[in-house]
Amino acid sequence: MDFQTRKKLWRKYVKHERLLDYQEGIDFVIRRDYQIRGIVCDSFKGILKQFSVYPVQMCQYHQVSIIRRYLTCNPKLECGKELWLLVKNITQLSSKEYITRFEAWENKWSSFLKERTIDNQTNKSHYTHKKLRSAWLSIKRNLPYLFVF
């Protein structure tokens, strides 16, 4: 899509996302003398690496959706409630403010996120708050790509 005119430059319906399809779209747009100034995507694996010659931002809506799947819209634990509130406000905060708040949340709940539970049958341990950890690590992993533009 052209950012200024909002005109769709290329469209293709696919059953499964593949990097080849994205490359086909990029090539199509370039052949028509458009300059690609950046890419906003849903964090499909491989896009960040494949198109690293362009600034790539992860869609903030998709990040919120990922976190909602892990935490639900009504988390029970205080740690999850605070993270959900921060995530819901992603579009309202500057990158600096968001990162500062996320790092403060991370420092506050660091020990809680590292808690482990021992399975009495196997004597193996696992993280106690798996979904909360997954939400946290998703944001942590995607943070460099959430505020590119």
ZAMARGU-4260 file (C-alpha; in steps of 0.2 Angstrom, whole numbers, plus 5000, padded with zeros to 4 digits):
<rodrens>
0) 5000/5000/5000 | 5006/5017/4996 | 5007/5026/5013 | 5003/5043/5006 | 4989/5039/4994
5) 4983/5024/5003 | 4982/5015/4986 | 4984/4996/4986 | 4999/4993/4975 | 4999/4974/4975
10) 4987/4961/4982 | 4988/4942/4982 | 4977/4929/4990 | 4986/4914/4998 | 4982/4899/5008
15) 4998/4900/5018 | 5010/4914/5020 | 5027/4911/5013 | 5042/4922/5011 | 5042/4920/4992
20) 5025/4928/4992 | 5031/4943/5001 | 5046/4944/4990 | 5035/4943/4974 | 5025/4958/4981
25) 5041/4968/4984 | 5048/4964/4967 | 5031/4969/4959 | 5031/4986/4968 | 5049/4990/4964
30) 5047/4986/4945 | 5034/4999/4945 | 5046/5012/4951 | 5040/5014/4969 | 5052/5017/4982
35) 5050/5006/4998 | 5054/5016/5013 | 5048/5004/5026 | 5038/4988/5029 | 5025/4985/5043
40) 5021/4967/5045 | 5013/4955/5057 | 5030/4947/5063 | 5029/4933/5051 | 5045/4923/5054
45) 5059/4927/5042 | 5052/4944/5036 | 5063/4954/5048 | 5079/4944/5041 | 5074/4943/5023
50) 5069/4962/5021 | 5082/4969/5033 | 5088/4981/5019 | 5072/4991/5023 | 5066/4998/5040
55) 5053/4984/5046 | 5041/4988/5060 | 5030/4975/5068 | 5011/4980/5068 | 5007/4985/5085
60) 4989/4978/5083 | 4997/4961/5080 | 5008/4962/5096 | 4992/4967/5106 | 4983/4952/5099
65) 4997/4940/5103 | 4998/4946/5121 | 4979/4945/5122 | 4980/4927/5117 | 4992/4924/5131
70) 4984/4934/5145 | 4966/4936/5140 | 4957/4953/5142 | 4955/4950/5160 | 4971/4943/5168
75) 4969/4936/5186 | 4987/4940/5192 | 4993/4957/5196 | 5008/4955/5186 | 4997/4951/5171
80) 4985/4965/5174 | 4999/4977/5174 | 5007/4970/5158 | 4990/4970/5149 | 4987/4988/5154
85) 5004/4993/5147 | 5001/4983/5131 | 4984/4991/5128 | 4992/5008/5129 | 5005/5004/5116
90) 4998/5016/5103 | 4996/5030/5116 | 5014/5031/5122 | 5030/5036/5114 | 5043/5023/5111
95) 5054/5030/5125 | 5040/5030/5137 | 5034/5013/5132 | 5051/5005/5134 | 5054/5014/5151
100) 5038/5007/5157 | 5041/4990/5150 | 5058/4989/5158 | 5051/4995/5175 | 5038/4982/5174
105) 5051/4969/5170 | 5062/4974/5184 | 5047/4974/5196 | 5041/4956/5191 | 5058/4948/5187
110) 5058/4936/5202 | 5040/4932/5199 | 5043/4927/5181 | 5057/4916/5186 | 5047/4906/5198
115) 5048/4887/5195 | 5036/4873/5200 | 5042/4855/5203 | 5032/4841/5196 | 5030/4828/5210
120) 5029/4813/5198 | 5044/4817/5187 | 5054/4828/5199 | 5057/4840/5184 | 5054/4859/5186
125) 5045/4870/5174 | 5041/4889/5174 | 5025/4892/5185 | 5018/4906/5175 | 5021/4900/5157
130) 5009/4911/5148 | 5014/4926/5157 | 5032/4922/5152 | 5027/4920/5134 | 5019/4936/5134
135) 5034/4945/5142 | 5046/4937/5130 | 5036/4941/5115 | 5036/4959/5119 | 5055/4958/5124
140) 5059/4950/5107 | 5048/4962/5097 | 5052/4978/5106 | 5066/4984/5093 | 5053/4982/5080
145) 5038/4990/5088 | 5042/5009/5086 | 5052/5010/5070 | 5041/5023/5062
</rodrens>
